[in-house]
Amino acid sequence: MLAAAITKLDACEREPEATARVNVGANLTLADRLAGVGTYVIFLSSNQVFDGARPHRLASEAASPRTQYGQQKAEVERRLLRGHSNAAVLRLTKVVTPGLALLTGVGQALRSKAPIRPFRDVVMAPIPVSLVSRPSPGCWSNGRRV
């Protein structure tokens, strides 16, 4: 599973070349090496490959990213699926990790009875990182159960 990425949208906008070296170049290099030894490659992508104009996008729809991060993820998807028959893309929404600033900030504000300003224009389906990173009992790689 290819999970390495610089995921901060503002970092990708500020430093598109530096973040692309990790988000695109490193992932494709690693995918090539893994595929070269027969490993099935799963690339963790993002719903950021779409523009957010419509919900419930189909996997078969063309990418339409608005951000550098989305463009980088879409580039890897395109090149990986075109160049490797032994690869898959898993698009995720918001992966929630312990200490996520978005949630800890809200928690602190609520505890201190400070006002909070919820998003009005963001819809997401948060999933815990433990669910993303835990292999299911039926996962196989290169002929072996993982």
Number of C-alpha atoms within 10 A of each C-alpha: 17 17 13 13 19 15 14 10 14 12 14 21 13 11 11 17 13 12 21 22 15 16 25 22 15 16 21 21 12 13 24 17 12 17 17 11 9 13 18 20 21 16 23 19 24 20 20 24 23 20 14 16 7 7 10 7 13 7 10 6 8 12 20 15 18 13 17 22 28 22 22 24 27 23 18 23 25 13 12 22 14 10 13 15 11 15 18 17 19 15 15 16 14 15 16 18 13 10 9 10 11 9 13 12 13 16 13 12 14 12 9 9 9 10 9 12 8 8 7 6 6 7 11 11 9 12 14 12 13 12 11 15 10 8 13 11 8 7 10 13 11 12 10 7 11 11
